[in-house]
């Protein structure tokens, strides 16, 4: 599919305490944390050295905390209908955000949340941006059935299969590509995982330094540091709210 349908372009963190989350992620990731400046919009923008990465969203009654990726699509409403026809759900129907675009929140058949947007800007996604400091360099889905999850998302976003990695007792880790570039992996969740979810790996200067910053600010280390194919390093954490996030770097 074309570059305007299928890439992750933004990341939102929903929390009951946006101030604490901003303090934590600003310190760990080096993001600038600031309000939109739009009257009546309670939304905090996270900015890397070269531009915006995501935002902090206040938790609403009945809402679900944690990170959600925003995928650019050609048409939000058509994507929502396709989600439903394939067994997913519409959580927030398409709505227009002035000067930003049309936006919606969906859940896949397993219940994992993902957002979609058709931006007003005609700027095209660039694979190279995934390697920049502060940006998400990898997208990972833990699903009830990895193969079924890949089939679902490939129909919705046009993602294609790349390398399938044998993880031994953990099963197969299926890489998926956008416009010919590997951007993430999908695997069947282990029994220890509480629910299907997306996990995002943000680029940092070095994983050991990021781990020191994260634990000093109240995060718990879940897994790592360990080296991955290609030579990079990754670490997974639970942040002070108990929500999963990860970092990666070419440097230990």
C-alpha positions in Angstrom: 0.0 0.0 0.0 1.0 3.6 -0.4 3.0 5.4 2.3 -0.1 7.3 3.4 -1.8 4.1 4.6 -0.2 1.8 7.2 2.7 3.7 8.9 2.7 4.6 12.6 2.9 8.4 12.8 2.2 9.3 16.5 2.0 7.8 20.0 -0.4 8.6 22.8 -0.1 7.8 26.4 -3.4 7.9 28.5 -3.0 8.3 32.2 -4.7 9.6 35.3 -1.8 11.9 36.0 -0.4 13.6 32.9 1.9 15.8 35.1 3.7 12.8 36.6 3.8 11.1 33.2 5.3 14.1 31.6 7.9 14.4 34.3 8.8 10.7 33.9 9.0 10.5 30.2 10.6 13.8 29.7 13.4 12.7 32.0 13.8 9.3 30.5 13.4 10.0 26.9 14.6 13.6 26.8 11.3 14.8 25.3 10.2 18.3 25.6 6.8 18.3 27.4 4.4 21.1 26.7 0.7 22.1 26.3 -0.7 22.5 22.8 -1.6 26.1 23.5 -5.1 25.4 22.1 -7.8 26.8 24.5 -9.9 24.0 26.0 -7.7 21.2 24.8 -6.2 19.3 27.7 -3.5 17.6 25.7 0.3 17.6 26.4 2.6 17.2 23.4 5.9 15.2 23.6 8.6 16.6 21.3 11.9 15.1 20.2 14.8 17.3 19.0 13.4 17.2 15.4 9.7 17.4 16.0 6.6 15.9 17.7 6.4 12.3 18.7 3.2 12.0 20.7 1.0 13.2 23.4 -0.3 12.7 26.9 -4.0 12.2 27.3 -6.0 12.5 30.5 -7.7 9.2 31.4 -11.5 9.4 31.0 -14.1 7.4 33.0 -14.0 3.8 31.7 -10.9 4.5 29.6 -7.8 2.3 29.4 -4.4 3.6 30.5 -1.2 3.0 28.6 0.5 3.6 25.2 -1.5 3.5 21.9 0.0 3.9 18.5 -1.6 6.1 15.8 -1.5 4.6 12.3 -2.0 6.9 9.3 -4.8 5.7 7.0 -6.3 6.9 3.7 -9.8 7.1 5.3 -10.6 6.8 9.0 -14.2 5.8 8.5 -13.5 3.2 5.9 -10.8 1.7 8.1 -13.2 1.6 11.1 -15.8 -0.3 9.0 -13.2 -2.8 7.8 -12.1 -3.3 11.5 -15.6 -4.1 12.4 -16.2 -6.4 9.4 -13.1 -8.4 10.4 -14.1 -8.8 14.1 -12.7 -5.6 15.6 -14.5 -2.8 17.4 -14.8 1.0 17.1 -14.0 2.6 20.5 -14.1 6.2 19.4 -15.8 6.8 16.1 -14.1 9.2 13.6 -13.9 12.8 14.7 -12.4 15.8 13.2 -9.6 17.7 15.0 -9.3 21.2 13.6 -6.1 21.7 11.5 -4.9 18.2 12.5 -7.0 15.6 10.7 -9.7 13.0 11.3 -9.1 10.5 14.1 -10.6 7.4 15.7 -9.7 4.7 18.2 -10.2 1.0 17.4 -9.7 -2.4 19.1 -8.6 -5.4 17.2 -10.4 -8.8 17.6 -8.2 -9.5 20.7 -9.0 -6.2 22.3 -5.6 -4.5 21.7 -6.1 -0.8 21.1 -4.8 1.1 18.1 -5.7 4.6 16.8 -6.0 5.7 13.2 -5.7 9.1 11.6 -6.0 10.8 8.3 -3.9 14.0 8.7 -4.7 17.2 6.9 -1.0 17.5 6.2 0.3 15.9 3.0 3.6 15.1 4.6 4.7 11.6 3.8 6.0 9.0 6.3 9.7 8.3 6.1 11.2 5.1 7.3 14.4 6.9 8.3 12.6 8.8 11.0 12.4 5.5 13.0 16.1 5.8 13.7 16.0 9.3 15.1 16.4 10.0 18.8 13.2 10.0 20.7 11.2 8.4 18.0 9.7 4.9 18.0 12.0 2.5 16.3 10.0 -0.7 16.6 6.4 -1.7 17.1 5.5 -5.0 18.7 2.2 -6.8 19.2 1.5 -9.5 21.7 -1.6 -11.3 20.4 -3.7 -14.3 21.4 -2.7 -15.9 18.1 0.2 -14.3 16.2 -0.7 -15.7 12.8 -4.4 -14.6 13.1 -3.3 -11.1 14.3 -1.0 -10.7 11.3 -3.7 -11.8 8.9 -6.0 -9.2 10.4 -3.6 -6.3 10.3 -2.3 -7.2 6.8 -5.9 -6.9 5.5 -6.5 -3.5 7.3 -3.2 -1.7 6.8 -1.5 -3.6 4.0 1.5 -4.8 6.1 3.5 -7.5 4.5 5.3 -10.5 6.0 9.1 -10.3 6.5 11.4 -12.6 8.4 9.9 -15.2 10.7 12.1 -15.7 13.8 12.0 -19.0 15.8 11.8 -18.0 19.5 11.9 -21.6 20.7 9.3 -22.3 23.4 7.9 -18.7 22.9 6.9 -19.5 19.3 7.4 -17.5 16.2 8.2 -13.8 16.1 6.8 -12.6 12.8 8.3 -9.4 11.4 6.1 -7.1 9.3 6.9 -4.5 6.8 5.5 -1.1 5.6 6.5 -0.1 2.1 9.2 -2.8 2.1 10.8 -1.7 5.4 10.6 -3.8 8.6 8.8 -1.8 11.2 7.7 -4.3 13.9 6.9 -7.8 15.0 3.9 -9.9 16.0 3.9 -12.9 18.3 1.6 -15.1 20.3 1.5 -13.8 23.9 2.9 -16.1 26.7 0.6 -17.3 29.5 2.3 -14.8 31.9 1.0 -11.8 29.8 -2.2 -10.4 31.2 -3.8 -9.3 27.9 -3.0 -8.6 24.3 -1.4 -5.3 23.7 1.0 -3.2 21.6 4.5 -2.4 22.9 6.6 0.5 21.5 10.4 0.8 21.5 11.6 4.4 21.6 15.1 5.3 20.5 17.5 6.5 23.2 21.2 7.4 23.5 22.2 4.2 25.2 20.0 1.6 26.9 22.0 1.4 30.2 21.8 5.2 30.6 18.1 5.1 29.8 17.6 2.3 32.3 19.3 4.3 35.0 17.1 7.3 34.3 13.9 5.2 34.2 14.5 3.3 37.5 15.6 6.4 39.3 12.2 7.9 38.3 10.2 4.9 39.6 10.1 2.4 36.7 10.6 -1.3 37.1 12.9 -3.2 34.8 11.0 -6.2 33.2 13.5 -7.5 30.6 17.0 -6.7 29.4 19.2 -5.2 28.5 19.7 -7.7 25.8 21.0 -7.6 22.2 18.8 -8.3 19.3 19.5 -9.4 15.7 21.2 -6.6 13.9 23.3 -5.6 16.9 21.0 -3.2 18.7 20.1 -3.3 22.4 16.6 -3.3 24.0 15.1 -3.0 27.5 11.5 -3.4 28.6 10.0 -1.5 31.6 6.9 -1.0 33.6 6.6 2.8 34.1 5.4 4.3 37.5 1.8 3.7 36.4 2.6 0.0 35.7 2.3 0.4 32.0 4.7 -1.3 29.5 7.2 0.7 27.5 10.5 -0.1 25.9 13.7 1.5 24.6 16.2 0.6 22.0 19.6 1.8 20.9 22.6 0.9 18.9 24.6 1.5 22.1 24.6 -0.5 25.3 
